[in-house]
Amino acid sequence: MSDERRVRAALDRYQMAYSRLDATAARAVWPSVDRRALERAFGGLASQSISLGQCNVRVNGGSAQADCSGNASWTPRVGGGSQTAARRWRFDLQNTAGEWVIVDAAVR
């Protein structure tokens, strides 16, 4: 499997973890994320769906960047009312012992 495919697999794991509101799975693909803060944020949601959509992946040796354009949909536990918004993600990834992990992520 190529490095680009492995990076995309890491992005898929991020997408699944956030869509399942699973802070432990999110930390597995993004080891430096604050799991407790993420658990609190996820605890305020009844549901969430993340679609990273199209991702432009660039691999440079043991590091990579990915820019993704997609959507996020969520329903708060309190107040209800599902919302959907277009989002852009930027990921910095690193190859650690043969596994690609996220070292930084930003969403707008």
C-alpha positions in Angstrom: 0.0 0.0 0.0 1.4 3.4 -0.9 2.0 6.1 1.7 -0.8 8.2 0.2 -3.3 5.4 0.7 -2.0 4.9 4.3 -2.6 8.7 4.9 -6.1 8.4 3.5 -6.7 5.4 5.7 -5.7 7.6 8.7 -8.1 10.3 7.6 -10.8 7.6 7.3 -10.2 6.6 10.9 -10.5 10.2 12.0 -13.7 10.6 10.1 -15.2 7.4 11.6 -14.1 8.3 15.2 -15.6 11.8 15.0 -18.8 10.5 13.4 -19.1 7.8 16.1 -18.3 10.4 18.9 -15.5 8.0 20.0 -12.8 10.0 21.7 -10.6 6.9 22.3 -10.6 6.0 18.6 -9.9 9.7 17.8 -6.9 9.6 20.1 -5.6 6.4 18.4 -5.3 8.3 15.1 -4.4 11.7 16.7 -2.3 10.8 19.8 -1.8 14.4 20.9 -5.5 15.3 21.0 -6.9 16.2 24.4 -9.1 13.1 24.9 -10.9 14.5 28.0 -11.8 17.8 26.2 -13.0 15.8 23.2 -15.1 13.5 25.5 -16.7 16.7 27.0 -17.4 18.1 23.5 -18.8 14.8 22.2 -20.9 14.5 25.4 -22.8 17.6 24.3 -23.9 16.0 21.1 -26.7 13.5 20.4 -25.1 12.7 17.0 -22.5 13.9 14.5 -21.6 13.0 11.0 -18.3 14.1 9.4 -17.6 13.8 5.7 -14.1 14.9 4.7 -15.1 14.8 1.1 -12.3 15.5 -1.4 -8.9 15.5 0.2 -5.7 16.7 -1.5 -2.9 14.7 0.1 0.8 15.5 -0.2 3.4 13.1 1.2 7.0 14.3 1.7 9.1 11.5 3.2 7.9 10.8 6.8 5.4 13.7 6.9 2.3 14.6 5.0 -0.4 17.3 4.7 -4.0 16.9 3.6 -6.5 19.6 2.8 -10.1 18.3 2.7 -13.4 20.0 1.8 -16.5 18.4 3.1 -19.4 18.7 5.6 -20.2 18.3 9.3 -23.7 17.6 10.6 -24.5 17.5 14.3 -27.4 17.5 16.7 -26.9 18.9 20.2 -28.2 16.9 23.2 -29.9 20.0 24.6 -32.0 22.1 22.3 -32.1 19.7 19.4 -32.1 20.9 15.9 -29.7 19.3 13.5 -27.3 21.5 11.8 -25.1 21.0 8.7 -22.2 23.2 7.6 -19.5 23.1 4.9 -16.1 22.6 6.5 -12.5 22.7 5.4 -9.9 20.6 7.3 -6.2 20.8 7.2 -4.2 17.9 8.6 -0.5 17.5 9.3 0.5 13.8 9.6 3.6 11.9 10.5 4.7 8.4 9.8 5.5 6.8 13.2 6.9 3.3 13.1 5.1 2.6 9.8 1.8 4.1 10.9 0.5 7.5 9.8 -1.0 9.6 12.6 -2.3 13.1 12.8 0.0 15.6 14.6 -2.2 18.7 14.0 -5.6 19.4 12.6 -7.5 22.7 11.9 -11.1 23.1 10.8 -12.8 26.1 9.3 
